[in-house]
Amino acid sequence: MPIFEEKSLGELPDEVIDAASRDIIKYIVGLVRIEASSRGQDAILLGSGTLVSIGKIYAILTAHHVVSILPLKGRLGLILTPNLHQHTIDTQGIYYLEIDRGSIDSDGPDLGAIILGQTIGSAIAAKKTFYNLDLRREKMLQNPPHHHDGFWFINGFIDEDTIEEPGRDGYTLIKKFHNLSGAGGPEKSILIGEHDYFEFPVSYGGRAVAPISFGGMSGGGLWQVPLIRNNQGEIVHKSPLLSGVVFYQVPTTETSCGVKCHGRQSIYNFAYEKIKNMTS
């Protein structure tokens, strides 16, 4: 029989949490609208997404309400690297897939995807990593790890922490976008129709450092990070598992806040089939 060990998040070594966060960031992108302003070109954060692949299909998994506000012509801006660089892709080389949307924002569903042309996908793959849904699908649908196994992250970009700086290196305006890996644990998932959902609350202790608004994180990922002890007895993380998509911020009070996310059934069953059918 396996032996389980319980620890609070605060008891985990910082390097374990940091290493898992670095692994997850490889898959995350920010979605940006580039527009003209009196100060030159400006970049407006619209949401977040996770790079995924199904067979030969490259896609960015995100929320439906994020897809609905992305530019229909011109270029879509992407936050790909921490370097000072403007990454954009031609909207003629992508397709906005509206996977599912409910009539009540807080209830969901709220899932969308950006289907990337092969040339665009390959160019992004040179800088980032696409999370292969095929490799994990059977496990995540049939035998996923218990939700108490390891710890969880929500990951995406937080607009309230965007910083503007004077231009340099040929740019008239510099913007820094903040990527947040918020560690914790979700409530047990609930299944409604063809979709499952997690609520990811921020506790009283974490409220002081949590964002006031999670705007910009919509479409970001919910990740489970299983843990194990290695041969030296040290706690190390296993490969993070994409387990949800952020789509709604629950009401914020002085002591609590949090987000609502789609879960594994929504990703590995419903969204998977919708994306895969793009080749049909």
C-alpha positions in Angstrom: 0.0 0.0 0.0 1.3 3.5 -0.8 2.3 5.7 2.2 0.8 9.2 2.1 2.4 12.1 3.9 0.6 15.3 4.7 2.2 18.8 4.7 0.9 22.3 4.5 1.9 24.4 1.6 4.0 26.5 3.9 6.1 23.5 4.8 7.2 22.8 1.3 10.7 24.0 0.3 10.6 27.2 -1.7 12.7 25.7 -4.4 10.1 23.0 -5.1 7.4 25.6 -5.6 9.7 27.7 -7.7 10.8 24.8 -9.9 7.2 23.8 -10.6 6.3 27.3 -11.4 9.1 27.5 -14.0 7.9 24.3 -15.6 4.4 25.7 -16.0 5.4 29.0 -17.4 6.8 27.2 -20.4 3.3 26.6 -21.6 1.7 30.0 -20.7 1.1 32.9 -23.1 -0.5 36.3 -22.6 -2.9 37.6 -25.2 -2.5 41.2 -26.2 -4.2 43.8 -28.5 -1.7 46.2 -30.2 -3.2 49.6 -30.8 -2.1 53.1 -31.7 -2.1 55.7 -29.0 -0.8 59.3 -28.6 2.4 57.8 -27.2 2.9 55.4 -30.1 1.9 51.7 -30.2 0.3 50.4 -27.0 -0.2 46.8 -25.8 -3.5 46.0 -24.0 -3.7 42.7 -22.0 -6.8 40.8 -22.9 -6.3 37.5 -21.3 -4.1 34.4 -20.9 -3.9 31.0 -22.5 -2.1 27.7 -22.4 -0.2 26.2 -25.4 -1.6 22.8 -26.2 -1.2 20.2 -29.0 -3.5 17.5 -30.3 -1.9 15.4 -33.0 -0.5 17.9 -35.5 -2.8 20.7 -34.3 -1.2 23.6 -32.4 -3.6 25.7 -30.3 -3.9 28.1 -27.4 -6.6 27.0 -24.9 -8.3 29.9 -23.2 -11.8 31.1 -22.2 -14.6 31.8 -24.6 -15.1 35.4 -23.4 -11.4 36.1 -24.1 -11.7 34.7 -27.6 -14.7 37.0 -28.2 -12.6 40.2 -27.7 -9.5 39.2 -29.6 -8.7 41.2 -32.8 -10.4 39.9 -36.0 -7.9 41.5 -38.3 -4.3 42.8 -38.3 -2.1 41.1 -35.7 -2.6 39.5 -32.3 0.1 40.2 -29.7 1.5 37.4 -27.6 3.5 37.5 -24.4 6.0 34.7 -24.9 9.3 35.5 -23.2 10.6 37.8 -20.4 12.7 39.6 -22.9 12.0 43.1 -24.4 10.4 42.1 -27.6 7.1 42.6 -29.4 5.7 39.2 -30.5 2.7 39.3 -32.9 1.0 36.9 -35.2 -1.1 37.5 -38.3 -4.8 36.9 -37.6 -5.2 35.5 -41.1 -3.1 32.5 -39.9 -5.3 31.6 -37.0 -8.9 30.6 -36.3 -10.9 31.5 -33.2 -12.8 28.4 -31.9 -15.7 29.2 -29.7 -15.9 25.9 -27.8 -18.8 26.6 -25.4 -20.4 29.5 -23.5 -23.3 29.6 -21.0 -25.7 32.4 -20.4 -24.6 33.1 -16.8 -20.9 34.1 -16.5 -20.4 32.7 -13.0 -21.9 29.3 -13.9 -20.0 28.6 -17.2 -19.3 27.0 -19.5 -16.7 29.4 -20.9 -14.2 27.7 -23.1 -12.4 28.8 -26.3 -9.3 28.2 -28.3 -7.1 29.8 -30.9 -6.2 27.3 -33.6 -2.7 28.2 -35.0 -1.5 27.6 -38.5 1.4 25.2 -38.8 3.9 27.9 -39.6 2.8 30.0 -36.7 2.7 27.0 -34.3 6.2 25.9 -35.3 7.6 29.4 -34.8 6.0 29.6 -31.3 7.3 26.1 -30.5 10.9 27.4 -31.1 10.4 29.7 -28.0 7.8 27.9 -25.9 6.4 24.4 -25.2 3.1 23.0 -26.3 1.4 20.7 -23.7 0.6 17.4 -25.5 -3.0 16.6 -24.6 -2.9 13.2 -26.3 -0.2 11.9 -24.0 -2.1 12.7 -20.8 -5.7 12.3 -22.0 -6.4 8.7 -20.9 -4.8 9.1 -17.5 -6.6 12.4 -16.8 -10.0 11.0 -17.8 -9.7 7.5 -16.4 -7.3 7.6 -13.5 -6.3 11.2 -12.5 -4.3 11.7 -9.3 -6.4 12.5 -6.2 -6.9 16.2 -5.8 -5.0 16.1 -2.5 -1.9 14.7 -4.2 0.7 17.5 -4.2 -0.4 21.1 -4.6 -2.0 23.3 -7.3 -1.3 26.5 -9.2 -3.4 28.9 -11.1 -1.2 30.6 -13.7 -1.8 33.6 -15.9 -1.1 37.3 -16.3 -2.5 39.9 -13.9 -3.4 43.2 -15.4 -3.4 45.2 -12.2 0.3 44.6 -11.9 1.2 45.8 -15.5 3.9 48.4 -15.3 4.6 51.2 -17.8 8.1 52.6 -18.3 9.6 55.3 -20.6 10.7 54.0 -24.0 14.2 52.7 -24.8 16.0 50.6 -27.3 13.9 52.0 -30.1 10.5 51.6 -28.3 8.4 54.7 -27.4 6.7 52.8 -24.6 7.7 49.8 -22.5 5.2 47.6 -20.7 6.0 44.9 -18.2 3.3 42.2 -17.8 3.2 40.2 -14.6 2.8 36.4 -14.7 1.4 35.0 -11.5 1.7 31.4 -10.2 -0.8 31.3 -7.3 -0.2 28.2 -5.2 -2.9 26.4 -3.2 -5.6 23.8 -3.6 -9.0 23.8 -5.2 -12.3 22.6 -3.8 -13.4 19.1 -5.0 -14.6 19.3 -8.6 -18.3 19.3 -9.5 -19.8 17.9 -12.8 -22.6 19.7 -14.5 -23.7 18.3 -17.8 -20.6 17.8 -20.0 -18.4 20.1 -18.0 -16.6 19.9 -14.6 -15.6 22.8 -12.5 -13.1 23.7 -9.7 -13.3 26.6 -7.4 -9.8 27.8 -6.4 -10.2 29.9 -3.2 -7.6 32.2 -1.7 -7.5 31.8 2.1 -7.5 34.6 4.7 -3.8 34.1 5.0 -3.2 34.6 1.3 -5.6 37.4 0.8 -3.1 40.1 1.9 -0.8 39.2 -1.1 -3.4 38.1 -3.6 -4.4 40.5 -6.4 -7.5 42.7 -5.8 -8.6 41.8 -9.3 -7.7 38.7 -11.3 -8.4 40.5 -14.6 -6.0 39.3 -17.3 -5.8 35.8 -15.9 -9.0 34.6 -17.7 -8.1 31.7 -19.9 -5.0 30.8 -17.9 -4.4 27.4 -16.6 -5.2 25.4 -13.4 -2.3 23.0 -12.7 -1.9 20.1 -10.3 1.7 19.4 -9.2 2.1 15.9 -7.8 5.0 15.4 -5.3 7.3 12.6 -4.4 10.4 11.9 -2.3 13.5 11.0 -4.3 16.1 8.4 -3.3 17.8 11.0 -1.1 14.5 11.6 0.8 14.0 15.1 -0.7 10.6 16.3 -1.8 10.6 17.0 -5.5 7.8 17.7 -7.9 6.6 15.5 -10.8 5.5 16.8 -14.1 2.7 19.4 -13.7 -0.7 18.3 -15.0 -2.9 20.8 -16.8 -6.2 20.3 -14.9 -8.4 23.4 -15.7 -9.0 26.8 -17.4 -9.6 29.9 -15.4 -12.8 31.8 -16.5 -14.4 33.7 -13.6 -13.4 35.6 -10.5 -15.6 34.9 -7.5 -16.8 37.9 -5.4 -13.9 39.5 -3.5 -14.2 40.5 0.2 -11.6 41.9 2.7 -10.8 38.3 3.7 -11.3 36.1 0.7 -11.2 35.9 -3.1 -10.6 33.3 -5.7 -11.4 32.1 -9.2 -13.6 29.5 -10.9 -12.1 27.1 -13.4 -13.1 24.4 -15.9 -11.8 21.0 -14.9 -10.4 17.9 -16.5 -13.5 16.6 -18.2 -13.9 20.0 -19.9 -10.4 20.0 -21.2 -9.6 16.3 -22.0 -13.0 15.3 -23.3 -15.2 18.3 -24.4 -12.5 20.8 -25.6 -10.3 18.0 -26.9 -13.0 16.7 -29.2 -13.9 20.2 -30.5 -10.2 21.0 -31.3 -9.5 17.6 -32.8 -12.5 17.9 -35.1 -10.9 21.0 -36.7 -9.0 18.5 -38.9 -12.3 16.8 -40.0 
